[in-house]
């Protein structure tokens, strides 16, 4: 009989223990911890605690889920999602909030990615969207902060609203040449994005589609785009110039507002609806000034052809000294918001209303002459004009809005004519140097006593001037 020494026996036992541990480890890694069905497909979660793989297999659709998904208990521990060939639809919120997810495989059998399918997967750094996909749903990849690049294949025809919203790590995006529409907020707050080319297939750029993309320095708008939505590129502070092709028929309000480095908006000469002059955006006839780029500096005289200054037209033009002609008939909301270089204004006799926030925060403004056709001053119209020392309210005025002169610390006195029938709340609040509010004796609604504003019967004290001792 073969004799085995104690030493050899110990070696065999040690090897057996190692093999057993290895087998047990592999068994643990491969262990299925949960499984079930989703639509016509099956799902399994395998792995060990803190490092799970979610596998979707079968043919057909992964169901829509809200608010509870069947693998909810493993959300933060799922590192990999493996969607196998045969799956055609990824349902709404299917993998939403899988914050530990770093890798996902989407097969070329998938044709649609549902709403919020991968939203808030903050650890996801890379995803390949196959050529089979035709639609990307609303919020599909929103807040996937780790994503650095995305290629949208030529098969995709639409990018849903907020599809990549707040993907702040995204530096590069390629949009396929079959996409016809970019949804509202599609790339909102993608602050790492530096350049984007919108292909010729796209006809519509949604509201706020690229708003707050502060790193964006270059954008090319394809020559089939007809609609640029409201605030589409608002707060793109790195953008220096933009060219509007001849195909564009509609530009939404504030489309290029608060782009602090933007010095020129150029329009193709063949555009039938819009034009530009000296980098300023106008309608075709140049009787409406739509947008002066916020990065423009120096002196600027609004052309005499202009009768209407659009909403937010000079918003944030802090480095510009502006001359306003008397030809104006309309000045829009927020028109001169934050124009600290504006020192004096004369509002012509053709203007009937000063819209809300029209001159908000014009800290360099010292005097205002308001034409005798103006009947109303909108809320916060001159709020924060801290340098304003003089304003004359004409006899045509009937309404002074809420907070109209709020925080105008340089104002020392003001006279309310007999035509004024309504004074809004806090109209003169925070005017620290204001010592007197005087009301014409013939005013039927208001009165003053010792520079203090009352109602007509002096039963209600409306405003005590902040500068009055």
C-alpha positions in Angstrom: 0.0 0.0 0.0 1.3 3.5 -0.9 2.0 5.5 2.1 1.3 9.3 2.1 3.4 11.4 4.4 1.8 13.9 6.7 3.4 16.7 4.7 2.0 15.5 1.4 -1.4 15.1 3.0 -1.4 18.7 4.2 -0.5 19.9 0.8 -3.4 17.9 -0.7 -5.8 19.3 1.9 -4.6 22.9 1.2 -5.1 22.5 -2.5 -8.6 21.0 -2.0 -9.5 24.0 0.2 -8.3 26.5 -2.5 -10.2 24.7 -5.2 -13.4 24.6 -3.0 -13.0 28.4 -2.2 -12.5 29.1 -5.9 -15.6 27.1 -6.8 -17.7 28.8 -4.1 -16.5 32.2 -5.3 -17.5 31.5 -8.9 -20.8 30.1 -7.7 -21.4 33.3 -5.7 -20.5 35.5 -8.6 -22.8 33.6 -10.9 -25.6 33.4 -8.4 -29.0 34.6 -9.4 -30.4 36.8 -6.6 -33.6 37.8 -8.3 -35.6 37.2 -11.4 -39.0 37.8 -13.1 -40.8 38.9 -16.2 -41.2 42.4 -17.7 -43.6 42.6 -20.6 -42.8 39.7 -22.9 -39.2 39.6 -21.6 -37.5 38.1 -18.6 -35.0 39.7 -16.2 -32.4 38.4 -13.9 -30.1 40.0 -11.4 -26.8 38.1 -10.8 -23.7 38.7 -8.9 -22.6 39.5 -5.4 -23.8 42.2 -3.1 -22.8 45.7 -4.4 -21.8 44.4 -7.8 -24.8 43.2 -9.8 -25.6 42.6 -13.5 -29.1 43.0 -14.7 -29.8 41.0 -17.8 -32.9 41.4 -20.0 -33.6 38.7 -22.4 -36.4 37.5 -24.7 -38.4 39.1 -27.5 -40.4 42.3 -27.4 -40.9 45.1 -24.9 -39.5 46.0 -21.5 -42.5 47.4 -19.7 -43.1 51.0 -18.6 -42.5 51.5 -14.9 -43.6 54.2 -12.5 -43.1 54.6 -9.6 -41.9 51.0 -8.8 -39.7 48.8 -10.9 -39.2 45.1 -10.0 -35.4 45.4 -9.5 -35.9 48.5 -7.3 -34.1 46.8 -4.4 -30.9 46.5 -6.4 -30.9 50.0 -8.1 -27.7 51.4 -6.5 -25.8 48.1 -6.8 -26.5 47.4 -10.5 -23.2 48.1 -12.3 -24.0 46.5 -15.7 -27.2 46.3 -17.7 -27.1 43.7 -20.5 -30.1 44.0 -22.9 -30.0 41.0 -25.2 -30.8 40.6 -28.8 -34.6 40.4 -29.4 -35.7 43.2 -27.1 -37.4 45.9 -29.2 -38.5 48.6 -26.7 -37.0 49.9 -23.5 -39.9 51.1 -21.4 -40.3 54.4 -19.5 -38.2 54.7 -16.4 -36.9 51.1 -16.9 -33.4 51.8 -15.5 -34.1 55.2 -14.0 -32.0 56.0 -10.8 -29.5 53.2 -11.3 -26.9 55.5 -9.8 -24.2 52.8 -9.8 -24.6 51.8 -13.4 -21.4 52.2 -15.4 -22.1 50.1 -18.5 -25.1 49.3 -20.7 -25.4 47.1 -23.8 -28.3 48.0 -26.1 -28.7 45.5 -29.0 -29.6 46.5 -32.6 -33.0 45.0 -32.2 -34.1 47.9 -30.0 -36.1 50.6 -31.9 -37.2 53.0 -29.1 -35.8 54.2 -25.8 -38.6 55.3 -23.5 -39.1 58.3 -21.3 -36.6 58.6 -18.5 -35.3 55.1 -19.3 -31.8 55.9 -18.0 -32.5 59.2 -16.2 -30.3 59.9 -13.1 -27.8 57.1 -14.0 -25.1 59.4 -12.8 -22.3 56.8 -13.0 -22.9 56.0 -16.7 -19.9 57.2 -18.7 -20.6 55.7 -22.1 -23.5 54.4 -24.1 -23.8 53.2 -27.7 -27.1 53.8 -29.3 -27.5 51.3 -32.1 -28.7 52.2 -35.7 -32.0 50.4 -35.1 -33.2 53.1 -32.7 -35.7 55.6 -34.2 -36.8 57.6 -31.2 -35.2 58.7 -27.9 -37.9 59.6 -25.4 -38.3 62.6 -23.1 -35.7 62.7 -20.3 -34.2 59.4 -21.6 -30.7 60.2 -20.4 -31.4 63.3 -18.3 -29.0 64.0 -15.5 -26.5 61.3 -16.6 -23.7 63.5 -15.4 -20.9 61.0 -16.2 -21.7 60.8 -19.9 -18.9 62.4 -21.9 -19.9 61.8 -25.5 -23.0 60.7 -27.4 -23.5 59.7 -31.0 -27.1 59.8 -32.1 -27.3 57.4 -35.1 -28.8 58.2 -38.5 -31.8 56.0 -37.7 -33.1 58.4 -35.1 -35.7 60.9 -36.3 -36.6 62.7 -33.0 -34.8 63.6 -29.8 -37.3 63.9 -27.0 -37.8 66.8 -24.6 -35.0 67.0 -22.0 -33.5 63.8 -23.4 -30.0 64.8 -22.3 -30.9 67.6 -19.9 -28.1 68.3 -17.3 -25.6 65.8 -18.7 -23.0 68.2 -17.5 -20.0 66.0 -18.3 -21.1 65.7 -22.0 -18.4 67.4 -24.1 -19.3 66.0 -27.5 -22.5 65.1 -29.3 -23.0 64.0 -32.9 -26.5 64.3 -34.2 -27.5 61.9 -37.0 -28.7 63.2 -40.4 -32.2 61.8 -40.0 -33.1 63.8 -37.0 -35.9 66.3 -37.8 -36.6 67.8 -34.4 -34.7 68.5 -31.3 -37.1 68.6 -28.3 -37.6 71.3 -25.7 -34.7 71.3 -23.1 -33.0 68.4 -25.0 -29.5 69.5 -24.1 -30.4 72.1 -21.4 -27.6 72.7 -18.9 -25.0 70.5 -20.7 -22.4 72.9 -19.5 -19.5 70.8 -20.8 -20.6 70.8 -24.4 -18.2 72.9 -26.5 -19.6 72.6 -30.0 -22.6 71.3 -31.9 -23.5 70.9 -35.5 -27.2 70.7 -36.2 -27.6 68.7 -39.5 -29.6 69.8 -42.5 -32.3 67.2 -41.7 -33.4 69.2 -38.6 -36.3 71.6 -39.1 -37.1 72.6 -35.5 -34.9 73.4 -32.5 -37.1 73.3 -29.3 -37.6 75.8 -26.6 -34.4 76.0 -24.4 -32.9 73.1 -26.3 -29.4 74.3 -25.7 -30.1 76.8 -23.0 -27.4 77.2 -20.2 -24.8 75.3 -22.2 -22.2 77.6 -20.8 -19.2 75.9 -22.4 -20.7 76.1 -25.9 -18.4 78.2 -28.1 -19.5 77.1 -31.6 -22.8 76.2 -33.1 -23.7 75.4 -36.8 -27.4 75.6 -37.6 -28.3 73.5 -40.6 -30.0 75.1 -43.6 -33.3 73.3 -43.2 -34.1 74.7 -39.8 -37.3 76.8 -39.9 -38.0 77.2 -36.1 -35.6 78.2 -33.4 -37.5 78.0 -30.1 -38.0 80.3 -27.1 -34.7 80.7 -25.2 -33.1 78.0 -27.4 -29.6 79.2 -26.7 -30.2 81.4 -23.7 -27.2 81.7 -21.2 -24.8 80.1 -23.6 -22.1 82.4 -22.2 -19.2 81.0 -24.3 -20.9 81.5 -27.6 -19.2 84.3 -29.6 -21.2 84.4 -32.9 -24.0 82.7 -34.7 -25.3 82.6 -38.2 -29.0 82.3 -39.0 -29.6 80.4 -42.3 -32.1 81.6 -44.9 -34.5 78.8 -44.1 -35.4 80.2 -40.6 -38.9 81.6 -40.5 -39.5 81.8 -36.7 -37.1 82.8 -33.9 -38.6 82.5 -30.4 -38.3 85.2 -27.7 -35.0 85.3 -25.9 -33.4 82.8 -28.2 -30.0 84.3 -27.7 -30.5 86.2 -24.5 -27.7 86.4 -21.8 -25.0 85.0 -24.1 -22.5 87.3 -22.5 -19.7 86.7 -25.0 -21.9 86.9 -28.1 -20.8 89.8 -30.3 -22.6 89.1 -33.6 -25.9 87.5 -34.8 -25.6 87.2 -38.6 -28.4 86.4 -40.9 -28.2 85.1 -44.4 -29.0 87.8 -46.8 -31.6 85.6 -48.6 -33.7 85.1 -45.4 -37.2 86.4 -46.1 -38.1 87.1 -42.4 -35.0 88.3 -40.7 -32.0 90.5 -41.3 -28.9 91.7 -39.4 -26.9 94.9 -39.4 -23.7 95.4 -37.4 -24.3 92.0 -35.8 -27.7 93.0 -34.5 -30.8 90.9 -35.3 -33.8 92.6 -36.9 -36.9 91.6 -38.7 -36.7 91.8 -42.5 -37.9 95.4 -42.7 -35.7 96.5 -39.8 -38.5 98.3 -38.1 -38.3 95.8 -35.2 -35.0 95.3 -33.2 -35.2 91.7 -32.0 -31.8 91.0 -30.3 -28.6 92.9 -29.7 -25.9 90.5 -28.7 -24.9 90.9 -25.0 -21.2 90.9 -25.8 -21.4 93.9 -28.1 -19.6 96.9 -26.6 -19.1 100.7 -27.3 -21.7 103.1 -28.5 -24.8 102.0 -30.3 -27.5 104.1 -31.9 -30.8 102.3 -32.6 -31.6 103.0 -36.3 -34.4 105.5 -37.0 -36.3 102.9 -39.0 -36.9 101.0 -35.7 -40.4 101.5 -34.2 -40.4 98.5 -31.9 -37.8 97.2 -29.5 -38.6 93.5 -28.7 -38.7 91.7 -25.4 -35.2 91.3 -23.9 -33.7 93.0 -27.0 -30.8 94.5 -25.1 -30.9 92.2 -22.1 -27.6 92.2 -20.3 -25.8 94.5 -22.7 -23.6 95.9 -19.9 -20.8 97.2 -22.1 -23.0 99.2 -24.4 -24.0 102.9 -24.4 -27.3 103.1 -26.2 -29.1 106.0 -27.9 -32.8 105.4 -28.3 -34.6 107.4 -31.2 -37.9 109.1 -30.7 -39.4 106.9 -33.5 -40.2 104.1 -31.0 -43.8 103.1 -30.5 -43.2 100.0 -28.4 -40.6 98.9 -25.9 -40.9 95.2 -24.8 -40.6 93.5 -21.5 -37.0 93.1 -20.2 -35.9 95.2 -23.2 -33.0 97.0 -21.5 -32.6 94.7 -18.4 -29.2 95.2 -16.8 -27.9 97.7 -19.3 -25.6 99.4 -16.8 -24.1 101.6 -19.5 -27.4 103.4 -20.2 -27.2 106.8 -18.6 -30.3 108.7 -19.8 -33.4 107.9 -21.8 -36.1 109.8 -23.6 -39.2 107.8 -24.3 -41.0 109.3 -27.3 -44.5 110.5 -27.6 -45.5 107.5 -29.7 -44.9 105.0 -26.8 -48.1 104.2 -24.8 -46.7 101.7 -22.3 -43.5 100.9 -20.5 -43.6 97.2 -20.1 -42.6 95.1 -17.1 -38.9 95.0 -16.3 -38.1 97.2 -19.3 -35.2 99.0 -17.6 -34.7 96.7 -14.6 -31.2 97.0 -13.1 -30.0 99.9 -15.3 -27.7 101.1 -12.5 -26.1 103.9 -14.6 -29.4 105.5 -15.5 -29.6 109.0 -14.0 -32.6 110.6 -15.7 -35.7 109.6 -17.6 -38.0 111.7 -19.8 -41.3 109.9 -20.3 -43.4 111.0 -23.3 -46.9 112.3 -22.8 -48.6 109.4 -24.5 -47.5 106.8 -21.9 -50.4 105.6 -19.8 -48.8 102.8 -17.8 -45.5 101.8 -16.2 -45.3 98.1 -15.8 -44.2 96.2 -12.7 -40.5 96.5 -11.8 -40.0 98.6 -14.9 -37.3 100.7 -13.2 -36.5 98.5 -10.3 -32.9 98.6 -9.2 -32.1 101.8 -11.1 -29.9 102.9 -8.2 -28.4 105.9 -10.0 -31.8 107.4 -11.0 -32.1 110.9 -9.5 -34.9 112.4 -11.6 -38.1 111.2 -13.2 -41.1 113.2 -14.5 -44.4 111.4 -14.7 -46.6 112.9 -17.5 -50.3 113.8 -17.2 -51.1 110.9 -19.5 -50.1 108.3 -16.9 -53.0 106.3 -15.3 -51.1 103.3 -13.8 -47.9 102.8 -12.0 -47.2 99.1 -11.5 -46.0 97.0 -8.5 -42.3 97.8 -7.6 -42.1 100.1 -10.5 -39.3 102.2 -8.9 -38.3 99.7 -6.2 -34.8 100.3 -4.9 -34.2 103.5 -6.8 -32.0 104.9 -4.1 -31.0 108.1 -5.8 -34.6 109.4 -6.2 -35.2 112.4 -3.9 -38.7 113.4 -4.8 -41.5 112.4 -7.1 -44.8 114.0 -8.2 -47.9 112.0 -9.0 -50.2 113.8 -11.6 -54.0 113.9 -11.3 -54.4 111.3 -14.1 -53.0 108.4 -12.0 -55.7 106.1 -10.8 -53.6 103.0 -9.7 -50.3 102.7 -7.8 -49.1 99.2 -7.3 -47.6 97.7 -4.1 -44.1 98.7 -3.2 -43.9 101.1 -6.2 -41.5 103.4 -4.3 -40.2 100.9 -1.7 -36.5 101.0 -0.9 -35.9 104.5 -2.3 -33.6 105.4 0.5 -33.0 109.0 -0.5 -36.7 109.7 -1.3 -37.9 112.5 1.0 -41.3 113.4 -0.6 -44.0 111.9 -2.7 -46.2 114.7 -3.9 -49.7 114.2 -5.4 -51.5 116.7 -7.6 -54.4 118.1 -5.5 -56.9 117.2 -8.3 -56.1 113.5 -8.2 -59.4 111.7 -7.4 -57.7 108.6 -5.9 -54.6 109.7 -4.0 -53.3 112.6 -1.9 -50.2 113.6 0.0 -49.5 115.3 3.3 -46.0 116.5 4.2 -44.7 114.4 1.4 -46.4 111.2 2.5 -48.6 109.2 0.1 -52.2 108.5 1.2 -55.5 107.5 -0.4 -57.8 110.3 -1.2 -59.6 110.3 2.1 -56.2 110.0 3.9 -57.6 107.0 5.8 -54.9 104.7 4.4 -51.2 105.6 4.5 -49.7 104.0 1.4 -46.0 105.0 1.4 -43.8 106.8 3.8 -40.7 108.0 1.9 -37.7 106.1 3.2 -35.5 109.2 3.1 -37.9 111.3 5.2 -36.5 112.2 8.6 
